[in-house]
Amino acid sequence: MTESEVENRLKQAFPDCDAVIQDLTGGGSNFEVRIASEVFSGMNRVKQHQAVMKVFDPELKSGEIHALSIKTLTK
């Protein structure tokens, strides 16, 4: 998966988001995601991270994405 694909998927799930994606290893399987969205307002940090991970559930289960480092913010 590429950084652009990760960003596009996040923008589909969280249309108002600002997202910065970094491929940590260059191999398309370990990413750092920094995302800000109003959707996260009122959610605790665990729920915010679960919402982001849910977007990539198939890739996480298959191993296509090995790791996501997630930083969430509200707008």
N, C-alpha and C positions, 0 to 999 in steps of 0.2 A: 504494500500500500504506500502511496506517496503522500507527502505533506499536503499537496493540493486535494487529494481524495479525502483525507482526514478533515481538512477544513470545509470542503463542500458538504460532507456528511453532517458535520456540526451545524452548518448554516441551514441545512434542511430541517434539522431537529429543533434548532433554536434560532429562528429567523432574525431576531434582533441582536444576535451576538456579535461581539468583536472577539476574534480568536487569533492566537499566534501559535503556530505549530512548529516544532523542531524535531527532526529525525535525529535521535541521539547517537545512532551508530552508523547511519548511512545505508542500512540494510532494509529499511522499510518495516521493521518489526518492533522498534522501541521508540516511543514518542513522548515528548513533553508537550502538554496541552495547557495553554493559558486561555481561559475563556471567561468573558463577562456577559451576563444576560440578566434581564429583569425576571426571567423565569425562576432564577435562584432566590429571589426575594422571599423571605419567610421560611426558607428551607435551611436546616442545619447543614454543616459541611459534609457530613456523611451522605445525606440525601442528595446534595448537589453532585457529589462524585458518583454516586450510584446512577443518577440521571445521565451523566456523560458516558459512563461505562456501558449503560444499556444500549446506547447508540452503536456500540462496537461489539455487542454480545456475540454475534456469529464469528467474527474474526478472533476474538479472545478465546472462544471455545475451541476453534479449529487450530489455534496457534499461529495464525497468520500475523496477528499482533501479539507479541510476547509480553510487552509491558507498556503501561500508560502512566506517566507521571502527570497528575492533574492539579491545576491551580485554578480555583473558581472565584469569581467576583460578581457582585451585583452592580448593575449600572446605576 
